[in-house]
Amino acid sequence: MEKCIAAARTAYESKHAPENLGVIIQKHAGHQVLPESEQAAIEWFVQWLKP
């Protein structure tokens, strides 16, 4: 996961938009979505997908 995040970070930086990349790592959660991650996803949708 960390290699993928590093590659994504490099790509966003190359486009001068590192602030547009958001990552939350849920340690020991497996494939479960924790409440704080769900809330972060909702906030992302509200911010970036306004009609």
MDTraj code that builds the backbone (N, CA, C; nanometers):
import mdtraj as md
import numpy as np

residues = "MET GLU LYS CYS ILE ALA ALA ALA ARG THR ALA TYR GLU SER LYS HIS ALA PRO GLU ASN LEU GLY VAL ILE ILE GLN LYS HIS ALA GLY HIS GLN VAL LEU PRO GLU SER GLU GLN ALA ALA ILE GLU TRP PHE VAL GLN TRP LEU LYS PRO".split()
xyz = np.array([
    [0.0817, -0.1174, 0.0000],
    [0.0000, 0.0000, 0.0000],
    [0.0869, 0.1250, 0.0000],
    [0.1924, 0.1220, 0.0809],
    [0.2791, 0.2401, 0.0895],
    [0.3470, 0.2713, -0.0437],
    [0.3820, 0.1677, -0.1217],
    [0.4418, 0.1918, -0.2540],
    [0.3399, 0.2566, -0.3473],
    [0.2155, 0.2122, -0.3401],
    [0.1092, 0.2709, -0.4242],
    [0.0861, 0.4166, -0.3856],
    [0.0830, 0.4439, -0.2576],
    [0.0617, 0.5806, -0.2100],
    [0.1775, 0.6703, -0.2530],
    [0.2990, 0.6185, -0.2422],
    [0.4158, 0.6971, -0.2836],
    [0.4092, 0.7290, -0.4324],
    [0.3678, 0.6320, -0.5139],
    [0.3552, 0.6558, -0.6580],
    [0.2459, 0.7587, -0.6866],
    [0.1349, 0.7478, -0.6161],
    [0.0263, 0.8452, -0.6343],
    [0.0723, 0.9837, -0.5921],
    [0.1433, 0.9920, -0.4815],
    [0.1929, 1.1210, -0.4328],
    [0.2850, 1.1849, -0.5372],
    [0.3724, 1.1055, -0.5965],
    [0.4625, 1.1555, -0.7001],
    [0.3831, 1.2068, -0.8203],
    [0.2800, 1.1330, -0.8594],
    [0.1980, 1.1752, -0.9737],
    [0.1256, 1.3058, -0.9439],
    [0.0690, 1.3179, -0.8250],
    [-0.0012, 1.4415, -0.7894],
    [0.0951, 1.5594, -0.7814],
    [0.2140, 1.5356, -0.7275],
    [0.3130, 1.6430, -0.7195],
    [0.3572, 1.6870, -0.8584],
    [0.3671, 1.5923, -0.9521],
    [0.4082, 1.6282, -1.0883],
    [0.3048, 1.7161, -1.1573],
    [0.1820, 1.7105, -1.1109],
    [0.0741, 1.7945, -1.1661],
    [0.0490, 1.9169, -1.0787],
    [0.1392, 1.9402, -0.9838],
    [0.1313, 2.0559, -0.8939],
    [0.0004, 2.0573, -0.8144],
    [-0.0413, 1.9387, -0.7696],
    [-0.1671, 1.9279, -0.6953],
    [-0.1566, 1.8306, -0.5790],
    [-0.0478, 1.8365, -0.5010],
    [-0.0338, 1.7378, -0.3927],
    [-0.1442, 1.7497, -0.2868],
    [-0.2042, 1.8678, -0.2749],
    [-0.3098, 1.8865, -0.1751],
    [-0.4384, 1.8145, -0.2139],
    [-0.4473, 1.7681, -0.3377],
    [-0.5672, 1.6976, -0.3831],
    [-0.5641, 1.5479, -0.3513],
    [-0.4536, 1.4993, -0.3014],
    [-0.4426, 1.3575, -0.2658],
    [-0.4694, 1.3414, -0.1172],
    [-0.5639, 1.2581, -0.0852],
    [-0.5932, 1.2287, 0.0548],
    [-0.5880, 1.0790, 0.0770],
    [-0.5223, 1.0378, 0.1814],
    [-0.5076, 0.8955, 0.2108],
    [-0.5334, 0.8733, 0.3590],
    [-0.6119, 0.7718, 0.3887],
    [-0.6331, 0.7296, 0.5270],
    [-0.5973, 0.5819, 0.5336],
    [-0.5038, 0.5481, 0.6192],
    [-0.4649, 0.4085, 0.6370],
    [-0.5294, 0.3585, 0.7658],
    [-0.6113, 0.2563, 0.7527],
    [-0.6800, 0.1963, 0.8670],
    [-0.6011, 0.0735, 0.9112],
    [-0.5126, 0.0892, 1.0046],
    [-0.4308, -0.0237, 1.0494],
    [-0.5179, -0.1249, 1.1232],
    [-0.4946, -0.2515, 1.0929],
    [-0.5617, -0.3646, 1.1580],
    [-0.7123, -0.3664, 1.1344],
    [-0.7596, -0.3055, 1.0259],
    [-0.9033, -0.3035, 0.9969],
    [-0.9408, -0.4022, 0.8860],
    [-0.8411, -0.4597, 0.8202],
    [-0.8727, -0.5490, 0.7095],
    [-0.9484, -0.4731, 0.6017],
    [-1.0597, -0.5283, 0.5577],
    [-1.1406, -0.4634, 0.4551],
    [-1.2585, -0.3871, 0.5156],
    [-1.2611, -0.3774, 0.6459],
    [-1.3674, -0.3043, 0.7147],
    [-1.3456, -0.1540, 0.6986],
    [-1.4538, -0.0810, 0.6814],
    [-1.4470, 0.0650, 0.6752],
    [-1.4852, 0.1187, 0.8123],
    [-1.3921, 0.1872, 0.8758],
    [-1.4166, 0.2425, 1.0084],
    [-1.4957, 0.3729, 0.9970],
    [-1.5684, 0.4110, 1.1004],
    [-1.6517, 0.5317, 1.0947],
    [-1.5764, 0.6576, 1.0531],
    [-1.4536, 0.6758, 1.1002],
    [-1.3792, 0.7968, 1.0638],
    [-1.3435, 0.7988, 0.9149],
    [-1.3201, 0.6816, 0.8577],
    [-1.2922, 0.6751, 0.7139],
    [-1.4192, 0.6996, 0.6334],
    [-1.5309, 0.6472, 0.6812],
    [-1.6581, 0.6722, 0.6136],
    [-1.6891, 0.8216, 0.6134],
    [-1.6679, 0.8872, 0.7263],
    [-1.6933, 1.0312, 0.7357],
    [-1.6011, 1.1092, 0.6428],
    [-1.4757, 1.0691, 0.6353],
    [-1.3810, 1.1361, 0.5451],
    [-1.4248, 1.1205, 0.3997],
    [-1.4753, 1.0041, 0.3629],
    [-1.5228, 0.9824, 0.2268],
    [-1.6437, 1.0710, 0.1971],
    [-1.7349, 1.0797, 0.2906],
    [-1.8522, 1.1656, 0.2724],
    [-1.8089, 1.3103, 0.2541],
    [-1.7167, 1.3563, 0.3361],
    [-1.6681, 1.4942, 0.3246],
    [-1.6009, 1.5177, 0.1904],
    [-1.5280, 1.4175, 0.1381],
    [-1.4642, 1.4292, 0.0079],
    [-1.5702, 1.4457, -0.1013],
    [-1.6736, 1.3610, -0.0970],
    [-1.7803, 1.3712, -0.1967],
    [-1.8487, 1.5071, -0.1922],
    [-1.8773, 1.5544, -0.0732],
    [-1.9432, 1.6846, -0.0587],
    [-1.8546, 1.7960, -0.1154],
    [-1.7257, 1.7904, -0.0867],
    [-1.6340, 1.8952, -0.1327],
    [-1.6155, 1.8934, -0.2845],
    [-1.5939, 1.7770, -0.3413],
    [-1.5507, 1.7686, -0.4810],
    [-1.6606, 1.7354, -0.5808],
    [-1.7760, 1.6885, -0.5349],
    [-1.8800, 1.6472, -0.6295],
    [-2.0084, 1.7270, -0.6113],
    [-1.9921, 1.8542, -0.5824],
    [-2.1089, 1.9402, -0.5701],
    [-2.1761, 1.9528, -0.7064],
    [-2.3113, 1.9592, -0.7077],
    [-2.3801, 1.9744, -0.8372],
    [-2.3559, 2.1118, -0.8986],
])
top = md.Topology()
chain = top.add_chain()
for i, resn in enumerate(residues, 1):
    res = top.add_residue(resn, chain, resSeq=i)
    for name in ("N", "CA", "C"):
        top.add_atom(name, md.element.get_by_symbol(name[0]), res)
traj = md.Trajectory(xyz[None], top)
